[in-house]
Amino acid sequence: MDSIKEIHNKKISDSYFSFYNKEIVNLLPENPGVILDIGCATGTLGARIIEQKKPIQYDGIEIVQHIAYEAKKYLNKVYVGEAEEWLPKLPSKSYNWIILADSLEHTVNPWNVLAEVYRILDDKGKVLISIPNVRNLGVITDLLVKGIWKYRDFGIMDQGHLRFFTKKSIVEMLEQSGFSVKTLYSDPRNRWKKFPGRFFSRIISLAIFQPKAYEELITVQWVIKAEKI
């Protein structure tokens, strides 16, 4: 059986590691201080943030060695290995912002990861998270209609995803870890925009007497900003 590191090493698509989420960049203020990017990939996101937001320092953690070497071209420091390995070694209250852009779901124990994130953030520290939404009509349709739970090369059912979250479950985990959610919204770039998806999502949300569930059913990914309580 492949380890999570081996699964990621088998990724061959450049776009998988070089993509960056503009929503994360937009949520950061100017001069954000010292940033840690957990799952920094090739450093594309970091390079954009360094260019546009001018942090004092931008560090990263990346599990895939040859991808981490790419990130070292842009970031101040890159720790090569698993987040669970490196986070306990970092000093307490040493970062102003921590970014978990499509990475928390790849960790073995996200609860422990968030506990360490809380520890190494300063007293006013904030975390930015983008995370897949498993309460998505595509996943529900595959499971209930087709009877499959199929892993894929990317997306919600990425074979590297070890944990799955809904809007409610990610908020609960953050609050239990000592964070207050300040911003949470559906990433506009990857909603179910096609008419059939929107139509059936609306019908299902009304059928279960949860009209607000419509937003969840069309959402592929949540974008979250939270701060230490």
C-alpha positions, 0 to 999 in steps of 0.5 A: 500500500502506498504511503501518502508521500508515495501517492503525491510523488506519483502526481505527474501533472505540473498544474497539480502542484503549480496551481494557486488559489487567488481567493487566498491571495485576496484575503491577505492584507498588505504587509501581513508579517510572517507567513507559513504555507503548509503544503506550499507545492512549487511556491506559486502561491507564495510567489504571488503573495510575496509579490503582491502583499510584501510579507516580512518572511514566507516559509513553506512545508512541502512533502514532495522533495523535488516539488519543494526544491522548486518552492525554494526558488521563491520562499525564504525557507522550505521544510521538506516532509510531512506537516505532522513531522515539522510543525512540532519543531517550530517555535511557539507564536512564531507566525502571524498567518498560516495558510492551509490551501488544499492541504489539511485534507491530505494530513493523517490527523488534521486535529493535531495539525490545527493544534500545532497551528494554534501553538505556532501562531502569535496571539493575534494570528490568523489561518487561511484555509481552502478545503474541498466540500464533500456535501457536493451534488457530484459526490452525493450522486455518485454515492446514492445513485451510482453506488460508488465512492471513486477516487480520482487524480484531482478534485474532491475525490483526489486519491491523496485526500485522507479526510473529508469535510462539510461546511459544518464539520470544518467549522466545528473542528476549527472552533474546537481547536480554538479558532473563530471563523471570520469569513467562510464562502463558496469559492466562486471559481469552482461552483456547480455553474451548469444549469442541471447541477444548479437545478437539482441542487435547488430541488434537493435542498427544498425536498429536505426542507433545508433551502440553505443547503443549496449553497453547499450542494453546488460548492466544490470548495470552501474558503475560510479565514479564522483567527485565534480566540 
